[in-house]
Amino acid sequence: MLHKFLSTLAVGLALMIGSVHGHSWIACTDYLEENGADWNPDLCRAFPRDGHRFVPKTGLFGRDTGYDYHPNENTPCKTMPSATAYNKEHPMAVYYPGQKIILAHPTKNHVADVRCTNKFIPDNLNKIYRSGKLDTPQPTKDPKLSEFRSNQVFDLGISPFGNEISDERTRTYPKTGFQNAPKFCDNPDKALATYTMILPAMSPGRYTFMWAWGFNSVQDLYSTCWEVDIVASKAARDQVLRDREPSTSDPDGEGTVTPAIPVTPGRRSTVAANAVDGMWNTWGSWQTCSRPCGGGIQRRIRRCNNPQPRNNGAPCVGSRVETRACNTQECSQDIVLTEKWNRGANGHINLKTPRPSGDWRVVVRFPCSAERINFWNAIEDGRIPSETRQLGEYWLIQPEPWMQDKAYIGFSAEFPSCIGELEESNIVTEIQLL
């Protein structure tokens, strides 16, 4: 049967097709929720270099701003160190040896979860490297990439993927590596993912850290850099944080925040008398719906800062996130661009019901061939002639039952040669019976 052939072909293609488009970055270098599900800017105590430009605290989490970066030997970081790389709202990280550190990043569709993508999305390297101790508080250049890689701070592991992995394992969280995103399928492009590491013993001083992610292979690297002040103890770290006025709490192993302000022996009554319990602020605005049609999810967040807990005061009680259904109307358009940036776009190819009987494929024609493209809820049909694909046409099939249950096929792609022409009206889709 053709479906059986296509299913076998799907596995072969997933294992043999060349690299697919990958991109992401570190958005927060000291996050306060381990294995977190929803991004909360109030839980971010420190940001990567030039975070105020590329990952602003008040911006949309996961929005493409050009922060993803392929490092090279002489330029391992997206931007150079400077006196303006950090500000009051986007401060530099401060760590102490033994600290549990949570790093936050957007998923950008790169998670193997059969509920909304497939089990073949790769993850090949996740490591934190560092420079030597900096000679000056304000460096003007970075070490070479090879120098960073000779000083490994922590191996973050890799996420499970591939044909030998069970479907159940792909949808089980937490995960090691890049793909630790419990709510990935709610918003595959902009879901929160986190890493957890324990800082090893390091001499106090200032360093530059570099996150390195190997997507398709250990050579296909992406990087984000940030400066870190290493201090001798938690008490020294907490003093820096109190001067900045963020929380001095640290994440515990259950994904919540435990008050952790040190109490001087013999003065507990003084601290208790000054305790301030946390209270919720008003709900924020509803965020953009995760889908333009066909049923999506909206979220809004409230913050525990009216006031925030201080001096061992009680945390706020209740959920900080509220959700509701949105855009439940049937999709009238065949294709919707959900996001567009200066080199590419994300979008959905909507699959209307009822579906054709028998075997069929989806054909999509873009104004030009993509430099890089990644599809989910479908795979490319390997029988397409190379010259057809080079013209911007792609053939898509859904050989797996879980794919056939999806209402749309998603894509993320770069079209630098025709980005000005990339409009919904210039993208053609059709169903071809086989």
Steps between C-alpha positions, in 0.01 A plus 500: 500500500617852422453623858727221628760593239475867599538415867819307427615783278435749781739322733767478235467864406510614860826316549659589167377848402759771546484767763184696573480858616574557866524815706469611859679697771523541876243755618567495876821405680354468852138382495309417816293198397647159428319309222271800455205484262412868442741790455474759777734800459481571873685173563802608294779649712768534231526525123750414227721757335299776331181342628330840508536511119419141405301342787344796683322418823177664382513345152328193359688190613647310205454773238766484229723805534812368331655379826563144381865469400740249341836552675833485320856478630568874507148621583340255744229738626223693324617838633822628654525582872429865577414743778140509377442123486299504826272745678287521815210307347731248329784441748807277483490158666659435838556137607666317788659150499240233565208717383221336304470713185203494262546625143194584290464491121221480237436168327458642145327177387804284583354238736436134419149445637266282295195691621591795279826430310684170458767291671781591259572861598866487601693619803873423495682726745416735787796635693608804697855625448687790656788735444788530742460750780476842336785742562267799492137549607428635152650277230502620140536168320424131547733199503507278194241226474763232561601674823141497623466131414814413696325620821178305544283606792213253465364237261121547479444168321288436191131429450375160379415481129505250215317194376603284796332738749146408605217744440438512875855615568468794260202637693643441849649796692735613645768417243872552490641725229336765285148356483388535864176687427191360680256721303673473163191390310301801622729731301780312317672815379509696827465248783729535800780244539750488785834346590621429853865496604699510823791742490828321579776648715642815340728774621311826569522758222338599173473255209326474165276194463395353166204268434563267206217300344564240230177449307558279195847396620769599748642723224167677431540740792295792628631720780398765753749681725473680831724639771487355853631619832599194704487570874619282786169416668123522488510776759723707272268430204192597703655832596547587132139402427364705791679804362315438171169425678408169333414184690781322683307173477640203314309231307443171675466160338122519463487794264395753765683780677599462863584812705868486577608829658764416763411570864776613733508280815341673795302744284215283373237704686621820329474341157156354576376840617604648167351219290288611206254252351458495124180613333387464141493796267222540241481261207694603192354519151412184312792390283469439128302188415720203416306439177325741263213253447399142571525531879790649692596592856548841660679568826523786739730536799483675832807581704572452867639848551230704673711465710740213432593281800789635707686388811350150497148629441244256357483455121181573305243220501338386178593479133685780324377384156145490364407348162197508271404370157519744209450521123280191499353582158581267209798609291381664178849551355716219367817655644566746783830671582511511879828693518735670255848646547768647274615162365208264533167403647304247704159382386224239482364313199140435603352161413128532445251226572386264375834368376522317167459123507793286389861618484590863444763761565509875562686714248612848608664752266692795646626796291851351516689209650568523872857524617395293800161350578349278768150345492305338784188281498629377162824406326630573154423244229842381386371427150496868405744586217786718623439758230136536615607560860757757385213705355334529841255209476476245781309173518376397845357173627354382832592131524452468876153481663584774751584735211168430330314617810646851471300789358802670347859456382742748656816642349790726591725615218745760375440664159771771476478522119124573489399617847334809349268278295416264785132574554211262557357595160824389330509152655300229323387171653314207352412138574624243247349152492757222457 
